[in-house]
Amino acid sequence: MEFKDIFFYPFLIGTVYLFAVVIWRFAKWFLGLSKIDKIRVRIGLFSKKTLKSIWESIREGLLHRNVFRNNKLLGYMHMSLAFGWFLLIVVGHFEASSYHGSMFFPFQHSIFFRYYVTDNVDFPGHVFFSYAMEILLLFVLSGVMLAYFKRFRSKAFGMKRTTRMRYGDRIGLTALWMIFPTRFLCETFTAGVYHNGSPIFNHIGDAFASLGNLQPWLNPLWLLYSIVLGVFFVAMPYTRYMHIFAEINLIFLRNWGVTLKERRVNTYTLAQVYSCSRCGICIDACQLNLAGIKNSQSVYVLKNIRNKNLTDEVLFNCLICGKCQEACPVGIDVNKLRITQRIETTRQYNSSYDYLKTSVAKKTDIVYFAGCMTHLTPAIKKSMLQILDAAGENYWFMDEHKAPCCGRPLMTAGQFDAAQKLIDTNTKMILDSGAKKLLVTCPICYKVFKEDYQLPNVEVVHHSEYILDLVKQGKITLKASDQKVVYHDPCELGRGSGIYAQPRELLSQSVTVKPIAHEREKALCCGGSLSNLKISMDERSVLSAQVMNEFASYNPDYVVTSCPLCKKTFAKTDILPVKDLAEVVVENLTPRS
């Protein structure tokens, strides 16, 4: 048997193995979906959502648009590797088709075309294909060179930190790094012997040929190219590079309406986990780095879930502030993934809460629920009551004397069953009141009331929305002052609930809000998060001081936030005065005539 009949076997074996594993995993993930999610897939399959998914797969899976938005150099590196390789495969197939005059030919000819076609046959488009394939290869090689450089000089890419790799990833990475340089040598050496390339590679081949006879090198090089392709394909399903297929799968499932269920681990959870490319963007976004915590960032949690070695120390050491989720170019719902894992870990520890009793509800138009943290910052509570009274609202202070917690802190700790008992108790009281509006001053409460409570015909509003509405209706009026403030976007209110404009619009009625670098989606966490069960008080202090020092650099009169926990955390630093939105409003209330 001749060499040309067997050298492509490593590539063939790797390709068959890769697609067998990928198809098996996709089938397993689909079969593990809930019944309703399977229906969503079937309906979405023959809709415009599929066309949208194809375009998004090109835009994100190949062109890496979101990576470009975060880091142009990193985006180019990923795009040149993904899109460049894709074009090499597609254009290479058309080249072989044009040569054979048919779409049907031995599959290995499109991958190893220059090995099989060593004569200068004049087939349709041969000049175009020669130039196109070589330019595309050089395009991919530019990405490989950047990848080499990034591995050792990541700061040049604007990245302070990169991911740590395990042994399997190193095998996959080494094989990937060898594929295109090896192909370059194969094609230029072959061009140096047979002159079957474009003038570009023919000249490079001639330069190599001037150093010695290239003929003995051809078969070993083409065999090496086949081997590194095969090794990469076999390693791919077990390394970070599985994201190449998993991300495309995730895009389709997401657009078809499949959602992550916070209460349980399912196969859609795995679809998200395997979609992580470990690009490292989320690492720099994590504030825990400032406190010396470097092993619990989302990329490591996803890796540990995948490798089934996730520890509580890593799982529970997270602020769940959403900064990493906002930065993730793949759009992985890392907050829900982490909470879901916490639920699985702590399921057996859920409290019965048998002592809960529903208080008698007061009939009212508005229910005001202060929440635990507002009770711990009484100035906010006092200000809210003054505003409600000034507006002449008919309200009931639901938790003035006693009421269960909203349940959100228990949820983020993984105690979902216990939280549900609190939710049921609160729900009955709210519905019994007949109120049409539920007013909260805590973003933590706001998020859980909006997302996890079933409150038909009850509008849930945060006090930033509610007070602004009072001003617009003319129920209260505010005077202007010459004070200049910095506004801090709380995590659960901003990234968690999308409320950015209302607090600023309300503040602008009385004070000047200074724009700052880290605001809105890029806002920094105060460090006081109730979701982190492992961080020490000293580590929290480092985080809050860092944020307040940044605020101080803008020389404001004081800092404004709209979260009682953030206010309480920042106030401990004694760096700047801190006020809640409600306090600023009360200070600038115009007395009713």
N, C-alpha and C positions, 0 to 999 in steps of 0.2 A: 504493500500500500504506500502510495507516494505521500510526501509531506503535505502537499496542497489538499489532500483528502482528509487529513486528520488535525491539522494545526488549529482549526477553528473550534474544535470540540470543547475546550475550556469555556469559551464564550457561549457556545450552544448550551452546555450544561448549566452554566450560571443563569442564562436567560430563562430557560425552562423552569429552573428552580425558583427564580424570583417571581415570575408570573403565577406559578402554582401557589406560592405562599401568599402573595398579594390577593389573588382571587379568593383563596380560602378565608383570609382575614375579612375581606369585604363581605363575603357571604355570611360569615359568623356574626359580624357587626350588624348586618341587616336583620338576620333572624333573631337577634337579641333585642331588637327594638320593641317598644310597646305596640299593642295592636293599633292604637290611634296613630302612632308615628309611621307604621307601615302603610296605613291608609293615606297619610300625607305624602309619602314617597310615591305611591301609585298614582295619586291625583296630580302631583307636581311633575311627574315624569313626562307627561304629554301636554305640558303647558308652557307659557312663556318663561316660566321660572327656570326651565332647563336651558333655554337660550341665554338667559341672564347668567346662569352658572358657568356656561361655556366661556362667555366673555370675561367673567370674573376670574376663571381659571387661567386664562391667558394673561390677564392684567396683573394678577397677584402671584399665580404659580410659576409663570414664566418671566414676566417683566418685573415682578417684585416692586410694584408701585409704592406700597406702604413702607417698604424698607427704604426706598429712595426718599420718601418724605422725612424719615428720621435721620438718614445718613446717606448722602449722595454717593460717596465713595464705596460704602458698603453695599448700597443698592446696585451700583454698576458691577461690583464683584459677583454678587449673586445672579444678576441678570445675564452677565456674559457666560457664566457656567450653565445656567438652566436654559435660557433661550438660545444661546449659541449651540449647545449640544443638541437641542431639539431641532434646530435648523440643519445641523450636520446630518442628522438622521433623515429628515424629510428630503432635503436637497440631494443627499446621497442616494436615496431610493429613486428619485427621478433621474439621476445621472445613470444609474444602472439600468433603469427601464428604457431610457433613450438608447443606450448602447445595445441592449438585447432586442429592442424593437417590440417589447412586450412588458406588461405589468407582472408577468409570471416568470420567475427565474430563481435559481438557487439563492436563498435569503442571505447567505454569507457574502454574496458578491457586492451588496450595497454597503456592507461594513468594511470589507477588505478589498475594495474595488481596485486600488492601485497595485495590489499584489497580483490579482488575476489578470488585469489588463495592462500589460507591460509594453505593448506596441502602441505607436501613435496612430490609432484608427480614427478616421474622420467620420464620427457619427454626429447626428444633429445636436447642436448645442455644446459640443465637446469643449470649445474654447471657454464659453461662459461657465460651464460646470467646473473646469479646471481652476479658473480664477476664483469662482465663488466658494468652492470647497476649501481652498487654501486660505482665503481671507477669513472665512468662518473659523477655521482651525486656529489661526493667529488671534482672532477675537476671543476665543475660548481660552487660549493660552495666556492672554493678558489677565483674565480673571484668575487663572491658576497662580500666576505670579503674584497677584495681589493677595490671594489666599495664603501663599507662603509668607509674604511680608506681614500680613495681619497676625498670623500665629505667633510671631516673635516681636512684632512692634505694633500692638493693637492701639496704642495711644495715638499713633499717626492717623488712625481712622476716627479719632474723637471718642474712642472707647477706653474708659479707665480700667475696665475689667472684662475678661472673657471667661467662657465656661471651662470647667475642668473636664477632662475626658477620661473614660475608662478604657480598658484594654481593647474591647471589641470595637469601640469607636476609632481607636488608633489604627486598627487594621483597615477599616473602611476608609478612613481619611488617607492613609498611605496609598492604598490602591487607587483612590480617586485622583490623588496628586500625580500618580504615575501614568494614568491613562493617556492624557493628551501630549505630554512630552514624549512618551513612547511612540504615539502615533506620528508625531512630528518627525521623529528620527526614522521611523519606518518609511514614510512617504518621501522624505528628502534623500535618504540613502537609496531608495528605489529609483528616484528621479536622477540621482547621480550615476546610476548604472544604466538605466534604460531611457532617460530623458522623456518620461511619460507624464510629466507635470506641466504646469504653466511655466513661463519664463522665471517666475518668482522662485519656485521650488527647484527648478532645473539649475539655476545659478547657485542656490544654497547647496544642492547636491554636488555640483561641480567643485565647490569649495571643500566639502568633505572628501570628495574623491581625490583631491590634490594631496591629501594626507596619507592615502594608501588605498588598497583594493577594498571596495565596499561589498563585493559579491558575497563573501563568506558571512557577512553580518546580517544579510537579509532574512534568511529563515529564522535564526534565533530571535531577531527583533520582532518579526510578525508573530512568532509564537509567544513572546513575552507580552505583546499587546493583547493577544487573545486571553492569556492567563490573567492579566491585571483586570481586564473587563469581567472575566468569570468570577474572580475573587471578590470584586466590588459588588457584583450582583448577588452573590451568595450571602455576603455580609450585610447588604442593604436592609433587609427586613428586621435585623436585630440591632441596628444602630440608628443614630439620629437621622440618617438619610432616608429612612422609611417615610419621613415627612413629605418627600417628593410626591408620593402617591396619596398619602393620608390627607394632605392638605386639600387636594383636588376633591377627594371624597367628602371632606368636611364642608367644602364650599357648596356642593350639590345638596347635601343633607340639610344644611342650614337654610338654603334658599327654598327648599321644599317644605320648610316649616317644622323640622325636627328641632326640639329644644332640649336643653340640659335640665334634668330633674334634680333639684337640690336635695331631695329626700333620699335618693338611693343611687347606687352605682349601677350603671347599665352599659351596654356596648357603645352608646353614643359618647359616654365618658371616655372610653378607650379611643374612639375616633378623634376626640379632641387631644388626648394625651399624645398619641402618635403623630399628631400634626405639628408638634413643637419641633422647630428646626435647630433649637439651641443656638440661635444667632447671638444671644447674649445681650440684646437691647434692654431686656427687662432687668438685668442685673444693675446697670448704672441707674435705672429709674428708681431702684429700691433705696429708701432712706435708711434701712437697717445697716447698710454699709458704714454709715457714719458712727454707729454704735459698736462697730467691730463684729457685727453678726454677718457672716459670709457663707452660711451653708443652708439657709432656709428660703432663699429667693425662689420665685416660681419655677424657673427653669430646672432647679434641682428637685423641687417637689414633683414636677411632671416626670422627670427621669426616674425618681425613686418609686413613683406609682407604677411606672412601666416595668421597672426591674423588681418590683415587689419587695422593696427593702426600706419603705418609708417608716420613720420613727416619729414618736410623739414630739420629741424635742424639735424636729424640723417642721412637722405639720402645724404645731400650735404656736410657733414663733413667727407670727406674721401679723401686721397691723390690719390686713384686709382693707387697705386704703384705696386700692384700685389703680395706683400709679403704674404698676407693671401691666395691668390689663389694658390701660389706655395706650401704653407704648407698644404692646404686642402687635407686630405687623400681620400676624395670622388671625387675630381677633379671637383668640382662645379665651373662654370664660373662666379664667383662673380662680376668681373669687368663689364662684359656685363649685368648682372642682375641689377646692380646698375644704369648703364647708361640707360638701358631700362626704369627703374622706373622714372629716371629723365626726360626722354622724355615724358612719360605719364603726369608727373606733370607740365611741362612747355610748353606743346604743344601750348597753347593759347597765349604764349608770344613771339612767333617767329617773328623776324624782317622781313620786306619785302625785304630789300636790293635792292630796285628798282633803286638806284643810281649807281649800279655797271656797269662799262663799260669795255669792253675788249680792252686792248691795242694792238697795232700792233706788231705782233710777228716777231722776227728776225730769219732768216733761219740760222741754226747752227747744230753742231754735238751734243753738250752738253748744256743742260739748267741747270744753277745754280740757285737754289731757296734758298735764305738765311733764310727766315722766320722771323717772328716778333722778336723772342728772340735773334737771331744772330745780327739783326740790333741794338739791345740794348746792345750788347757786341761787339763793332766795331773791337776790336783786332782780333777776330776770322774771321770776314769778310775780314779784311785786309790780314790776313795770307792766307786765301783760295785763294784770288786773286793772291797773290805772287806765290803760288804753281801752280795754273793753268797757269800763264804766264811762270813760269820756265819750265813747262812740254810742252809748246808750243801748248796747247789745243785750239781748235776752240770752244768757248763757248759763251753763251749769259746769262748775269746776269739779269734774268727775273724780279726780284723785286728790282732792284737797285734804282729805283726812286719811283715807286708805283706799287702795286699789292695787291690783296686781301689776307687775311690770309689763311692758308691751310685749316682751318675749324675744326681741331681737338679740340681746346679748346671749341668751341661751342658745339661739339658733346658730350664731357664729361660733359658739363653743361646741356645737355638734349635738346639743341636747334638744333635738327637734320635737320629740314626743312630749317632753316637759313643757316646752314653749307652746305647744298646741293647746295644752290645758289652760295656760294663761290667756291665750288668744280666744278660746271658747268663752271663758268667763267675761272678758272685756267686751267681746262681741255682743253678748246678751245685754249687758248694761247699756251699751251705746244704742242698740236697736230699740230697747225698751224706752229710751228717752224720747223717741220720735224726732230726734234732731236731723236736720238735713246737712249739717256741716260739722266736721270734726277738726278742731284746731289743735295743733301741736307746736311746741317750741323746740323740740329736739329732732334733729335730722335722723337719728337712729330710730326713734318712734315713727317718724314720717315714712321712712322706707318700709318698715314692716307693716304699718297700717295700709299703705298703698298696695303692697305686693302680696301679703300673706293673709290678710283679713278678708272675709266676705261681708261687705257692708253695702248691700243694695240701696241705692238712692241716697247714700251719704257721701258727700264730697270731703275728701281728706285734704287739708291745706296746711302748709307750713306758715309760721307767723310772718315770714318775709313776704309771702304772697298775700296773706290776709290783711296785714297792715297797709300794704301798698293799695289794695283794693279799697280799704277804708278812706284813704287819702283821695283816691280818684272819685269816690262817691261823695266826697265832701263831708263825711261823717267826722273827720278830724282834720285839722290844718296844722302845718308845721312852719316854723320860722327858719330863715336862712342864717347861717353863721359863717365865720371866716375860718373855721377849723379845717385842718387837712388830716385825712385819715388813710390808713391802709386797710383794705378789706381782705379777710382771710376766707377762702372757700372751704367749708367743711367737707370732708371726703364723702360722707353719705349723702349730703345735700347736692354737692356739685357733681363729681364723677358718678356717684351712686344714683342720683335722681335727676340730674340735668338742670338743676336750678342755679343759674348764674346771673341772669339779667335782673330779676326782681329785687334782690337785696341791693344791688348797685343803683337801680332806679329809685328805690326808696331813700337810700342814703343821700342821693344827689339833691333831694328836696331840702336838705339842711346843711350838709357838709360837702367838701370836695374830696372825692375818692382818687387817690394817686394810683396810676397804673404801675404794676410791678412785674418783675420777670416771671415769677412762679405764681400764676393765678389761673383761674378757671380750670381747664383740664390738667394743667401743669402744676396746680396748687400743691403745696407741701402739707403733709399730715402733721398734726400738732404733736403726735407721739403718745397721746393719752389713750389710744384706742382700747376699747374693752375686748376686742377680738384677739389680742395677743396675750396668751396665758403663760408665756415663758419669759418675756422680757423683764429685766430688773428695773427698779426705780431709777437707779443711776443711769442706765441705758436710755430710759425714757427722758430723763433730764437732758441728756446730750442732744437728743432729737429736738425737743421743744426749744432749747436754748439756741440751737442752730437756726431754727425758723425765726425766732424773735430777733436774733442778731441781724438776720437779713432784712426783716421789717424795719429795724432801727436805722439801717443804712439809708432809708428813704426820708428820715427825719419827720415822721408824722407826729401829730399831737397825741394820738393814741391808735390802738389797733381795734378794729371792729370785727366781730365774727357773729355767726348766727347759730351757734351750737353751744349749749351749756358745758359740755365736756371740754370743748376746745378752750372756752373762756377759763375754765377752772385750771386746765393744764398750763396755759400760757401765763396766767396770773402768778403761778408759782415761781416763775423766772425772775420777777421783779425788774425786768429790763425796760418794759414800757407799760403804761396803763392799758388795760384791756376792757372793752365793753361789749355787751351784746347789742344787737340791732334794736331790740325793744328799749333798752336803756337810752340809746341815742334819741329815739323817737320821743320818749317821755321828757327828756331834757329840752326838746325843741317844740313841745306841744304848745299851740296857741290856745289860751283859755277861751272857752265858749262864751259868747256874749249873751 
